[in-house]
Amino acid sequence: MDTSAQRIQPVTETPAASVMNWSAIGAILLALAVIVGAFGAHALQARMDEYSRGVYETGVIYHFFHALGLLIVSFLPRIHALSERRAAWVCGLLCVGVVIFSGSLYLLAITGVRTLGAITPIGGVAFIAGWGLLAYWLSIHSTSVPSNQNRGR
């Protein structure tokens, strides 16, 4: 009997949560935060008033911290602290938050169109939802993991 046929594994569907490479997206967003920050500090510095510079800097700070958070969350499934599907939800919300929150602040600072600030809170809600879901899912995950206190006794 041919044993090579026994070694062939069936093709399985990739879960939707695995389709996005959130680690790569986090790294890309971090690189973009550095680029956007440097652009603002050098190329735009003379073109913006103090208020606009503050708005732009706020966008960069939130962009950087949430991109770093996205990168960290993307590794949680690898240490079995969170499922891939749940990590994808959190990463997706953080990514949406960066695009809407920081993006609207960048546009507001560069164009001076104050009505752009009206969409900024949508990004803030995405940040809050992402961190809130992470906290909730980590808290219920920690209660379902058996304690290691009695191990080896």
Residue pairs with C-beta under 8 A, 6 or more apart in sequence:
15 84
15 85
16 85
16 88
17 83
17 84
17 85
17 87
17 88
18 84
18 88
20 88
20 91
20 92
22 70
22 71
22 73
22 74
22 87
22 88
22 91
23 71
23 74
23 75
25 70
25 74
25 91
25 95
26 67
26 68
26 70
26 71
26 72
26 74
26 91
27 71
29 63
29 66
29 67
29 70
29 71
29 95
29 98
30 64
30 67
30 68
30 71
32 63
32 67
33 60
33 63
33 64
33 67
34 64
36 59
36 60
36 63
36 106
37 60
37 64
40 48
40 53
40 56
40 57
40 60
40 109
44 56
44 109
44 110
45 53
48 56
48 109
48 110
52 108
52 109
52 110
52 112
53 109
55 105
55 108
55 109
56 105
56 106
56 109
56 110
58 105
59 101
59 102
59 103
59 104
59 105
59 106
59 109
60 102
62 97
62 98
62 101
62 102
62 105
62 127
63 98
63 102
66 94
66 97
66 98
66 101
66 102
66 127
67 94
67 98
69 94
69 131
70 90
70 91
70 94
70 95
70 98
73 82
73 87
73 90
73 91
73 94
73 134
74 87
74 91
76 82
76 87
77 83
77 84
77 87
81 138
81 141
82 90
82 134
82 137
82 138
82 141
86 133
86 137
89 130
89 133
90 130
90 131
90 133
90 134
90 137
91 130
92 130
93 126
93 127
93 129
93 130
93 133
94 126
94 127
94 130
96 123
96 126
97 123
97 124
97 126
97 127
97 130
98 123
99 123
100 119
100 120
100 122
100 123
100 126
101 120
101 122
101 123
101 124
101 126
101 127
102 123
103 123
104 116
104 117
104 119
104 120
104 123
105 117
105 120
107 113
107 116
108 114
108 116
108 117
108 120
